[in-house]
C-alpha cells in the first residue's frame, strides 16, 4: 500500500499477497471479451486531441470525429454496414472548428449533439438509412459559451436537458426544446471529464487542478470539491449504484495518476466529502501500471461491472463492484495487440441475450472500428434471468420542465430485458420521446413565409390607403 492505502492490481498477473482478492464466487467470474469478425475499415480519424472517449454509439449508429482539412467533421455510420468505407463518405460538416465531444440523445437514436472549438453546440437529425450527403444544416445551434466547448452530456432521465463544459470556465445547463440556457455555474478550473449521476440530479466534474467537483445544477452551486489524484495528467470519473442499490449511488470511481505517473483507480463516497479543503480518504485506491494514456471508466449498473479502457492501450480491464471492502474486485481484461484510440459501450438494450452477452463495446483503432462482445459462458440457450435485471428502456422518466422546475429526480425508466429483446439477437432499436425541435431550415422557411405574408399585407394596405385618398378628393 502507498500513503493513501493504494493496492496494486494488473490485468497480467494476480495482485501480490495482501492485495484485493481476484478469485471469488461470482457469476461474472468467467466473463470474456470477443471481437466481431465484421469490422468498419478504411476510416480517417481526426488527429485532434480531445478529453472525450473518442467514439459513441447506440443500436443504430456509431460516431467518431473524422479527419478534415477545414472545420470539424463527424462520421456517423450505420451499425449494419460493415466493411471498407468510401473515402468520400458523407459527413456531418456544419462546424467551423474542430469537434471536441459528441453524444447521441438517449431517447432518440437518430439525434446527436456535437460540441466544437467554434464555441457552439449543434443538434443533428440522422436519417434512418444513414447520411446520403454531407449534413450542414443542424436542427438547432446552442450559443452562449465564449471559448471552446469540451463536453456535452445529455441528462439520462430528463428529456431534452443537456450539460456543457467549456474552456471559458463555466458549466451550463440547457433546455433543448426551448433552445435556451437554464443556468450557468462558474468553475475555478477547466473540466477534464463530466458525468451525470444515475438519476440525473447531480454532475461530477474532474478538473485540471486535480480536484473532483460535485455540482448541483438546479441549485447553481458546487456541492463539494475534493482532491483525488496527485498526478498532473487528466482524471476521469464515473458514478456507481443502480436503481435497486440506491445507497451505492453516492459512490464514484475516478481514474488518474500518481505524482510519478503511475495510473490509479479510486473509489469514493461523496457522503465523506466536506466543505473544508481537506483531502478525504478514498474507500480504496488501486494501483495499475505506468501507462501514459488516460483511463476511461464505464459502469454497467445492471451487472455491477466497471470497465476501464485507456487511450493508447490495447486492453480493457473489468471489475465487479461490491458494497463492502475492497469495493472493486478485478475479474480479467480483454486484450489485443492493436492500440485503441478510443473505447466506449453501447446501451444495455443493445446486447444479444441469446448469446449471454452482458455488454457490447466499440474499440476505435487508427483506421478501423471493432465491436467487442463481453459474455458469460453458459451451456443453456434459455434466457438467463440472473444476468439480465431490468435495464433503461430508452424512454425519459421526466420532462424537461419538471426537471427545471425542481421536481424530485426519478431514476431512468426501465423495462424487462426479455421484453426489449426477442431472446435471441440484439434488442430492437428505440426512437422514443423525440424532442420537439424546429430545425434551422424549417425556421428559415417559416420566417420566409411570414415575411412574404407581411409584404403582401403591406402592399394591400398601401393600395387601400391609395383608394381611401381617392375617395376623399
CORCORJO-V499784 format. One record per run of one state. SS is the DSSP state (h for helix, s for strand, l for the rest). FROM is the first residue (numbers start at 1). TO is the last residue. If there is no record, write none. Layout:
[[SS FROM TO] [SS FROM TO]]
This chain:
[[l 1 5] [s 6 8] [l 9 31] [s 32 41] [l 42 44] [s 45 45] [l 46 55] [s 56 57] [l 58 60] [s 61 66] [l 67 72] [s 73 78] [l 79 82] [s 83 84] [l 85 91] [s 92 92] [l 93 98] [s 99 105] [l 106 107] [s 108 116] [l 117 119] [s 120 125] [l 126 134] [s 135 135] [l 136 139] [s 140 143] [l 144 148] [s 149 154] [l 155 157] [s 158 158] [l 159 160] [s 161 166] [l 167 169] [s 170 175] [l 176 179] [s 180 186] [l 187 190] [s 191 196] [l 197 202] [s 203 207] [l 208 210] [s 211 216] [h 217 219] [l 220 220] [s 221 227] [l 228 235] [s 236 239] [l 240 245] [h 246 250] [s 251 257] [l 258 262] [s 263 269] [h 270 272] [l 273 283] [s 284 287] [l 288 294] [s 295 300] [l 301 304] [s 305 310] [l 311 314] [s 315 321] [l 322 327] [s 328 335] [l 336 341] [s 342 345] [l 346 347] [h 348 350] [l 351 351] [s 352 352] [h 353 355] [l 356 356] [s 357 364] [l 365 368] [s 369 375] [l 376 384] [h 385 387] [l 388 390] [s 391 392] [l 393 397] [s 398 398] [l 399 399] [h 400 404] [l 405 413] [s 414 415] [l 416 416] [h 417 420] [l 421 425] [s 426 426] [l 427 439] [h 440 472] [l 473 473]]
